[in-house]
Structure formats: structure tokens, C-alpha cells
Amino acid sequence: MPEPAATPDARASLRKVVTASALGTTVEYYDFTLYATTAALVFDKIFFPDASPLVGTLAAFATYFVGYAARPLGGILFGHFGDRLGRKNVLIITMLMMGLGTFAIGLLPSYDSIGVAAPLLLVAIRLLQGIGMGGEYGGGVLMALEYSPPSRQGFFTSLVHIGTPAGVLVPVGLVSVLDTVLPAGSYDSWAWRLPFLASILLVGVGLWMRLNVTESPEFVKMREDREVQSLPVREVLTRRPMTVLFSVLAKIAESGLFNIYYVVAITYVTTELDLPKGPVLLAVLIACAVECCTLPYFGALSDRVGRRKVYIAGALFQAVLAVPFFLLLQTGQFWAYVLGMTLGLGVGHGAMYGAQGALFSNLYPVNVRYTGLSVTQQIGATLGGGLSPLIGTALLSVAGGHWAWLIVYCVGVALVSALATTRLRAGEAHPPGSPAPHPAERTPVS
């Protein structure tokens, strides 16, 4: 029995919600990617000038990790209010926290100007950003999911995920342009601030979009049915502990290997191989542009063949890719950078991330979904993406710049995530023959 066709108003609402959610994800990853890029390139000199280049980079990545470490707290805090009060208003607050934090980093004085207060202020801002980011992802994905037809949730949530490579594409593009057109040394001394200050434009557009969408229809129905939980995090952790555990483990490779391809690869090329940053940054841009196109494909594929299958295939592909990826980087050739980055981001990560939104969201019922998705996503992202730049750089340092131990790490996390995903029993496409009403057909409220 086919799903009921959506009305023109329902389709328009869905488009508006998906666009607003994707823009929010773009702001989210613009903030974190810009920080990661600048940490890899100049923050060791701006905030940790007394350290050696590799130690300074490690210190900069430690402040990067602080933002990730705060994300589970943000997931619990904003997940609680998102499940009790609604998705929309929480998303407005989280966008402000992330965007204004990025703008503030662009105004920070250097270590040479105010001494140790500079890195301390940087850490404080990163904490606030991390808390905001912890609440952002879950709400954005859920707004798209809860407006979508059940049989197309993979596709529509994957559109929200386009904000991730787009959030890499925009800041890396800005960094590349500034580094190319400005006089030598300008980017490292002062121009690195410009992309941070420019983030205020994205925040303004994102806020306008979010103020003009309506609340999630599934949340509205849940509230009308009086099924709101008084303490969603308790419900998630006491009733679904194994779901939390396996979804966290499943998340680690997706988040961690993304930052290996991007953050650690840039560090390896510029620090260990002592090659210019321009070609590898351009390769990242191309790979992210490709992933913007592949994500909807993998999301739609997950609706047809099953979300777990697509997710596991993406993890296993990245395990196989680990050695070829670093062999390609080691050539120092631009074409090799592009091929390695495109396979890693556009295919391996794209498969996992394209299926992830619908897979993970459907592990939890509506009344604790924001909390469940946020907590597991943010813990997994902290253990994966937050730690992988630190682990990757440390493994390179211990091995004298060789990537052998880094390969062990990449393969290990990919296999762990693939195995954990086999234990996730929800999140597949809606069973044929038992359609649910299109969520956007319900009357939404502001």
C-alpha cells in the first residue's frame, strides 16, 4: 500500500525545513572546520609560540578537542529541552552559541599581546561552542526526519548532512583564497581572522531561516498525546543502555576518519612532508564538493537496501582504503591528493554519513529522540572526531613521521564501527505494506 501523496503545502514545508536544517549544519561545521584548519596551519604560532611546531600543533588540537569534549553536555542539556519544549527554539539558541563563538575567536588577541590569557580565552570560547554544537545536530536532523515520509527519511536526512562537507568547503575555500591572493605571511599573521569574522553572515541567514519554520509535527502530536518525558536522559540511559553503547561505537569511525582525511592529512603533508598547503587544501575542496553530490545518493540507497547495510559498507571500504590513502599522500602529487581525499570523503565517509541520520534517529521513540540522538552522536563524535587529530598527530610523532601506527588506528576504528552497527536493530526503511501517514500532513504549529 503506497504512502499518501503529500500536498503542495506539505512539500513546501519539507523543503523549508530541510534547507534550514542543512544551513544550520553548515554553520556548525563551518565553525569546527575553520578552527581545525587554522589549528593545523597557524594556531601553534598565534597561541603557543614557545613550543616546537609539532608540540604547538598538538596543543592547538587539544583546544580543538575541548570543543568536542563539551558536546555530550550540550547533547544532554539541549536534548532535554528539545524533547520537552520542542525542536525549533532550541535550534535557534544553538546556532547563536556556535556562530557568535566563531566570530569572537576572530577578535581574540594573540599570546604575544596578552600572554597566557589568550589560550585560556580560546578554551573558554571552545567550551561554549561545543555545548552549542552538542544540541545542534540532533535538532536539525530530527526536523527533517519528522517532516519526511518514512520511506524517504534516509534521503531527506542526508540532505541535511550536505551541510557537513559544505561546512568544510566554505572555510577551506576562504583559507585557500586568502593564502593565495595575499602577500606571503599575511594569512599567518592577521588574515586568518577574516573567515572567523565572516561567520556572522552565515549566522544571520541561518537565524532568519529558522525563525520562519514551524515545529516538528511528530513532536506536536507527542505533546498533544501527553507523552512528554520529565527526564529524557534517564529514560535513554536506563532503558536503552546497549543502544547508546553500540550507536556510540558505530559513530566513532564516521567522525574520526573524517578528521583523519582532513585535519591529520593536512598536518602530515605540511609538517612531516614539508610540502606546501595549497594543493592539499584544494584537494579537500574537490573531495568535499564530490561528497555534497554523493550524500543524497547514499541516503536514497539506504532507503532502498537498508541503512545498516550502507553504513557497514562505508566503514569496511574505509578500512581497505587506509593504506592506499597514505601512499597517495606520500607521493606529494596533487592528483594523488584528490584521488585519496575523494575516495575517503566522497565514498567511504559519504556512505556512512548518508545513511546515519535515519539509522540513528529511529533507534529512539519521539519523546526521547532528541536526547538519545544527541547524546550518542556527541559522545561518538568526541571519541572519534575529537580525539583523532590528537591521536593521529601523536602516532605520527611517536613513529618519527611514519604512518604505520596511524594505519592501525584507522583500520581498527573502522572495524569496530562496522561490528557495532550489526547490533543496531532499528532505523531501517519503513516496512513495505504498512505505511505511516506523511508527517507533514499533520497541522504544524509555530
DAPEBEL-V216106 format. One line per field, one symbol per residue. ss: DSSP state (@ for helix, = for strand, . for the rest). A space follows every 10 residues. Layout:
# DAPEBEL-V216106
ss: ???
This chain:
# DAPEBEL-V216106
ss: .......@@@ @@@@@@@@@@ @@@@@@@@@@ @@@@@@@@@@ @@@@@@@... ..@@@@@@@@ @@@@@@@@@. @@@@@@@@@@ @@@@..@@@@ @@@@@@@@@@ @@@@@..... @@@@..@@@@ @@@@@@@@@@ @@@@@@@@@@ @@@@@@@..@ @@@@@@@@@@ @@@@@@@@@@ @@@@@@@@@@ @....@@@@@ @@@@@@@@@@ @@@@@@@@@@ @.....@@@@ @@@@...... .@@@@@@@@. @@@@@@@@@@ @@@@@@@@@@ @@@@@@@@@@ @@....@@@@ @@@@@@@@@@ @@@@@@@@@@ @@@@@.@@@@ @@@@@@@@@@ @@@@@@@@@@ ...@@@@@@@ @@@@@@@@@@ @@@@@@@@@@ @....@@@@@ @@@@@@@@@@ @@@@@@@@@@ @@@@@@@@.. ...@@@@@@@ @@@@@@@@@@ @......... ........@@ @.....
